[in-house]
Amino acid sequence: MAAQTDAVFAGSGMTFAELAQLPVTLNVSTAARALGIGADKAYALIRSGTFPVKVLELGATTRVPTMAVLRALGAEAIAAPALGEAQSLS
């Protein structure tokens, strides 16, 4: 059963393992995949101002903070080990 639970997180198309390996910010396509929507839909939502998480407009580049995506999925705990490691380095 654990393998099935890890196979797909909340129908998102990403496993827990994949979510745990995400970088600090994501491109729109990766954020869309994590949220279980297509890239075209994600860009349309961003243009309309209704994308479900904060986006960073950096000139011609749009990035999505990974923590915002994890919060939207209710999966913040996935980042906890990395956050603890970062705090111990400071």
C-alpha positions in Angstrom: 0.0 0.0 0.0 2.9 2.4 0.7 4.1 2.1 -2.9 0.6 3.1 -4.1 0.5 6.0 -1.7 3.9 7.2 -3.0 3.0 6.5 -6.6 0.9 9.6 -7.1 0.4 12.4 -4.6 -3.2 13.6 -4.5 -3.6 12.9 -8.2 -0.9 15.4 -9.0 1.1 13.3 -11.4 4.2 13.6 -9.1 5.3 11.2 -6.5 6.3 12.2 -3.0 9.9 11.4 -4.0 9.7 13.8 -7.0 8.1 16.5 -4.9 10.9 16.2 -2.3 13.6 16.6 -5.0 12.2 19.9 -6.4 14.5 23.0 -6.4 13.7 26.2 -4.6 11.8 27.7 -7.5 10.1 25.9 -10.4 9.4 26.8 -14.0 5.7 27.0 -14.8 5.5 23.6 -16.5 7.0 21.8 -13.5 4.7 23.7 -11.1 1.7 22.8 -13.3 2.7 19.2 -13.2 3.0 19.2 -9.5 -0.4 20.8 -9.2 -1.9 18.3 -11.6 -2.7 20.7 -14.4 -1.3 21.3 -17.9 1.2 24.0 -18.7 -1.2 25.8 -21.1 -3.8 26.0 -18.3 -1.2 27.2 -15.8 -0.1 30.0 -18.1 -3.8 31.0 -18.7 -4.3 31.1 -14.9 -1.2 33.2 -14.4 -2.3 35.7 -17.2 -5.8 36.0 -15.5 -4.3 36.4 -12.1 -5.9 33.2 -10.7 -3.0 30.8 -10.5 -3.4 29.1 -7.1 0.0 30.1 -5.8 2.3 33.1 -5.9 4.4 33.6 -9.0 7.6 35.5 -9.5 7.8 37.6 -12.6 11.4 38.1 -13.4 11.5 40.0 -16.7 10.5 37.5 -19.4 10.9 34.6 -16.9 8.2 33.4 -14.6 9.2 31.2 -11.6 7.0 29.6 -9.0 8.3 29.1 -5.4 8.3 25.5 -4.5 7.1 26.1 -0.9 4.0 27.8 -2.3 3.3 24.7 -4.4 3.9 22.4 -1.5 1.6 24.5 0.8 -1.1 24.4 -1.9 -0.8 20.6 -1.9 -0.8 20.4 1.9 2.7 18.8 1.6 4.9 21.3 3.4 6.3 18.4 5.5 8.2 17.2 2.4 10.5 20.2 2.7 11.0 19.9 6.4 14.2 17.8 6.3 15.8 20.3 3.9 14.7 23.3 6.0 16.2 21.7 9.1 19.5 21.1 7.3 19.6 24.7 6.1 19.0 26.0 9.6 21.8 23.9 11.0 24.2 25.5 8.4 23.4 29.0 9.5 
